[in-house]
Amino acid sequence: MTNVEYAKALREFATALEGCDVELNLVEQTFYVSCNFPSGKEAERMASVVKGLGGKFEKHDNESDYELERVIGPLKIRVYASHESVCERVTTTETVEVTKWVCPPSILELASDAQ
């Protein structure tokens, strides 16, 4: 689905929602934008997507993905890529081996620098 088709569908939904006489019990909605492409340029793509969408994004980390999230009222936009594609894997050995993902804040900086 293209950006234009998706936006058209969202506008149609907004029109239907505004015209509905029954109060709906809607919950938060999250829109996921994947930047997992085998290009080696996932970080740059994430920065371009965030810049293109505009607004304030915040960084979130989970077990498998690096995510940039923008909140618009009850709506969330999450732009994500796997840690393997945008982060450096760092393993330290202490009493117990700890593996963590060190993700660059530079993806958000790339997006803001390019504006």
C-alpha positions in Angstrom: 0.0 0.0 0.0 1.4 3.4 -0.9 1.6 6.4 1.5 -1.2 8.1 -0.4 -3.5 5.0 -0.3 -2.8 4.6 3.5 -3.5 8.3 4.2 -6.8 8.1 2.1 -7.9 5.1 4.2 -7.1 7.0 7.4 -9.1 10.1 6.3 -12.0 7.8 5.4 -11.9 6.2 8.8 -11.7 9.7 10.5 -14.7 10.8 8.6 -16.7 7.7 9.6 -15.6 8.2 13.2 -16.7 11.8 13.3 -20.0 10.9 11.8 -20.7 8.0 14.2 -23.5 8.7 16.7 -22.4 5.9 19.0 -19.6 6.7 21.4 -16.9 4.1 20.7 -14.5 2.7 23.2 -11.4 3.1 21.1 -8.0 2.1 22.5 -4.5 3.3 21.6 -3.4 2.4 18.1 0.2 1.9 17.0 1.4 2.1 13.4 4.6 0.2 12.8 7.0 1.3 10.0 9.7 -1.4 9.4 13.1 -0.3 8.2 14.4 -3.9 8.1 15.9 -4.1 4.6 19.0 -6.0 3.7 20.7 -2.9 2.4 23.2 -2.1 5.2 21.7 1.4 5.3 18.9 0.8 7.8 20.0 3.6 10.1 20.0 6.1 7.3 16.5 4.9 6.2 15.2 5.2 9.7 16.5 8.8 9.8 14.9 9.6 6.5 11.5 8.1 7.6 11.6 10.1 10.9 12.5 13.3 9.0 9.8 12.7 6.5 7.1 12.1 9.1 8.2 15.1 11.2 7.4 15.8 14.8 9.2 14.7 17.9 10.4 11.1 18.1 11.9 9.3 21.2 14.2 6.3 21.3 13.0 3.0 22.7 14.9 -0.2 23.0 13.5 -3.7 23.4 14.9 -7.2 23.2 14.9 -7.4 19.4 14.4 -4.0 17.9 15.7 -0.4 18.0 12.6 1.9 17.8 11.9 5.5 17.4 8.4 6.5 18.5 6.2 9.6 17.9 3.0 10.0 19.9 0.0 11.9 18.5 -2.7 11.8 21.1 -3.9 8.1 21.3 -1.9 7.3 18.2 1.7 6.1 18.1 4.1 5.8 15.1 7.0 3.4 15.7 9.8 3.3 13.2 11.9 0.2 13.9 14.8 -2.0 12.7 16.5 -5.0 14.3 19.4 -4.3 16.6 21.6 -6.3 14.3 21.1 -3.8 11.5 21.6 -0.5 13.3 23.4 -1.2 16.5 26.8 -2.5 17.6 26.8 -5.7 19.7 29.0 -5.3 22.8 29.8 -8.3 25.0 31.5 -7.8 28.3 32.8 -10.6 30.5 32.5 -10.1 34.3 31.4 -12.6 36.8 28.6 -13.3 34.4 28.6 -12.6 30.7 26.4 -9.7 29.8 25.4 -8.9 26.2 23.7 -5.7 25.4 22.9 -3.6 22.4 24.6 -0.2 22.2 22.4 1.8 19.8 23.4 5.1 18.4 21.5 8.3 19.3 22.8 9.5 15.9 19.8 8.2 14.0 17.7 10.9 15.6 20.6 13.3 15.1 20.7 12.4 11.4 17.0 13.1 11.1 17.3 16.5 12.8 20.5 17.5 11.0 19.0 16.8 7.6 16.2 19.3 8.2 
